[in-house]
Amino acid sequence: MTHPESDLPGRPAEHAPDERPGGCADPAVGLLLTISEAVVLAVLLIWLGLRGLGRSHAPVDSGAPSASGSGAETDWVPTIAFGVLALVVVVLAAVLLRDRWYWAGGIQVLVAVALCTLTLTSVSRADVDAPPAPAWNPPPCRSGGDSEECARSGG
């Protein structure tokens, strides 16, 4: 009688299809990671909220204009913070899925999609919240007629 190839000496035994690392701990790990990420996100949102509150009550610098020409610049800190958190969750999801923790990895993929959506939303909000560039209004035409000065000034 011959032995199957997996039972030959020197060959690793194959895992049964239902045998996965983690077993019942797989969904529990996914839930635990999601709760810990929710806590980190809550702390991040509180910090960003307090930071924004502090920025809104800070005295306005009336000195030299900024490089962009407007008085206030876009705040990219929320976008960067959400992006870093999303990147950490994406890497964690990839590691879990590679190690065959399918429930925990799948939950992390869902959390990563939500965080990437939040990051993209903060990018679009940063553009909306940015103050508009000041418009330049030419001085009125002094000669009040069809002169060359009025044609050049747009009036």
C-alpha positions in Angstrom: 0.0 0.0 0.0 1.3 3.4 -0.9 1.2 6.5 1.2 -0.3 9.8 0.0 2.4 12.4 -1.0 1.7 14.6 2.0 2.6 11.8 4.4 6.1 11.3 2.9 9.0 12.2 5.2 10.3 15.7 4.6 7.0 17.0 3.2 4.9 19.3 5.4 1.4 18.1 6.2 -1.3 20.1 4.6 -3.9 21.8 6.7 -7.4 20.8 6.5 -9.5 23.4 4.7 -11.4 24.4 7.8 -8.3 24.7 10.0 -7.3 28.3 10.2 -5.2 30.1 12.7 -7.2 31.9 15.4 -10.4 29.9 15.2 -12.9 31.5 17.4 -10.5 34.3 18.3 -10.6 35.6 14.8 -13.9 37.6 15.1 -13.0 38.6 18.7 -9.6 40.0 17.5 -11.4 41.9 14.7 -13.9 43.4 17.2 -11.1 44.3 19.7 -9.1 46.0 17.0 -12.2 47.9 15.8 -13.0 49.1 19.4 -9.3 50.2 19.9 -9.3 52.1 16.6 -12.6 53.8 17.5 -11.0 55.0 20.7 -8.0 56.3 18.8 -10.3 58.0 16.3 -12.3 59.6 19.2 -9.1 60.9 20.8 -8.0 62.2 17.4 -11.3 64.0 16.8 -11.2 65.6 20.3 -7.6 66.7 19.7 -8.5 68.2 16.3 -11.6 69.8 17.7 -9.7 71.5 20.5 -6.9 72.5 18.1 -9.5 74.1 15.7 -11.1 75.8 18.7 -7.7 77.2 19.7 -7.0 78.3 16.1 -10.4 80.1 15.9 -9.6 82.2 19.0 -6.0 82.9 18.1 -5.2 86.5 17.2 -5.0 87.1 13.5 -1.6 88.0 12.2 -2.0 91.3 10.3 1.6 91.3 9.2 3.0 90.3 5.8 0.6 88.3 3.5 1.2 84.6 3.2 2.8 82.9 0.2 -0.6 82.0 -1.2 -1.7 85.6 -1.2 -4.7 85.1 1.2 -4.8 85.9 4.8 -5.2 82.3 6.1 -3.8 79.1 4.8 -5.5 75.7 4.5 -5.1 73.4 7.6 -3.8 70.1 6.3 -3.3 68.5 9.8 -6.7 66.7 9.9 -6.1 65.2 6.5 -2.7 64.0 7.4 -3.9 62.6 10.7 -6.8 60.7 9.1 -4.5 59.5 6.3 -1.9 58.1 8.7 -4.5 56.3 10.7 -6.0 54.9 7.5 -2.6 53.7 6.4 -2.0 51.9 9.7 -5.3 50.2 9.4 -4.6 49.2 5.7 -1.3 47.6 6.7 -2.9 45.9 9.6 -5.6 44.5 7.4 -3.1 43.2 4.9 -1.1 41.5 7.5 -4.1 39.9 9.0 -5.4 38.7 5.7 -2.0 37.3 4.7 -1.9 35.3 7.9 -5.4 34.0 7.2 -7.3 35.8 9.9 -10.2 36.4 7.5 -12.7 37.9 10.0 -10.3 40.3 11.6 -8.8 41.2 8.3 -12.2 41.7 6.7 -13.3 44.0 9.5 -10.1 45.9 9.2 -10.7 46.3 5.4 -14.1 47.9 6.2 -12.6 50.2 8.8 -9.9 51.2 6.3 -12.5 52.0 3.7 -14.3 54.2 6.2 -11.1 55.9 7.2 -10.1 56.5 3.6 -13.5 58.0 3.0 -13.0 60.3 6.0 -9.6 61.3 4.7 -10.9 62.2 1.3 -13.8 64.1 2.9 -11.3 66.1 5.0 -9.4 66.9 1.8 -12.5 68.3 0.1 -13.5 70.1 3.3 -10.1 71.7 3.5 -10.6 73.1 0.0 -14.1 74.4 0.9 -13.0 75.9 4.2 -10.1 77.7 2.6 -10.8 81.4 2.4 -11.1 82.8 -1.2 -8.3 84.7 -2.7 -8.8 88.4 -2.4 -10.2 89.9 -5.6 -8.5 92.9 -7.1 -10.8 95.6 -8.1 -9.3 98.2 -10.4 -9.7 101.8 -9.5 -12.4 103.7 -11.3 -11.6 105.5 -14.5 -10.8 109.1 -13.6 -11.2 110.6 -16.9 -14.8 109.3 -17.2 -14.8 108.8 -20.9 -13.6 106.6 -23.8 -10.0 107.5 -23.2 -7.2 105.0 -23.5 -6.8 105.0 -19.6 -10.4 103.7 -19.2 -9.9 101.0 -21.8 -6.7 99.7 -20.0 -8.3 99.8 -16.6 -11.3 97.8 -17.6 -13.7 100.6 -16.7 
